[in-house]
Amino acid sequence: MQHLRLRAYIALRLTTHRLWQAAKTWPQPQDWLLAAGLTATLGLVALPVGLISHFLSPTVATVTWAEGLRLAGRVLLVPALVEEGFWRVLMLPHPTEMISDRKRWRLGLPMLGLFVVMHPFNAMTLYPSAFDTFTNPVFLLSATLLGLICTYTYWKSGSLWVVTAMHWLVVTVWLLFFGGYAALHL
């Protein structure tokens, strides 16, 4: 019984350490530059693939400005902040944790896989109207690439805020300007 309490204590300390470190680490200018470069690269890959496959359609969502701002605010919380807080901050070692890059990737790649699989699982359970979207191979490729660049950026910056901004920007642009709003039946 004592070993279970010790494990729970260690898990709690690790969780609070990761959350605190990621929340208090404000991104430096080079972190924002890295994020901008990787997000632009994601766009250069995902846009042609999405347009050619007809997964993306360059259409503006039929929402008012107020609805668009509310949607952007909602996306900032869920999925951006919640998913990055869980999949990057809680599940991955913070840069202050002294482990090798090899071990980081051995932890990071399975978490990336789970991050991607979580989307179809979510569609099968909590959000059935998103099933066609969340199981689309182009969506899954885009989610994989987004998760990969967020993982790398998190390890370089140690900040929850920069990866949340990346995730938020990608999802918001997709919803409002590339058919995501209609695809998810929002």
Secondary structure by P-SEA (a helix, b strand, c coil): caaaaaaaaaaaaaaaaaaaaaaaccccaaaaaaaaaaaaaaaacaaaaaaaacccccccccccaaaaaaaaaaaaaacaaaaaacccccccccccccccaaaaaaacaaaaaaaaaaaaaaaaccccccccccccaaaaaaaaaaaaaaaaaaaacccaaaaaaaaaaaaaaaaccccccccccc
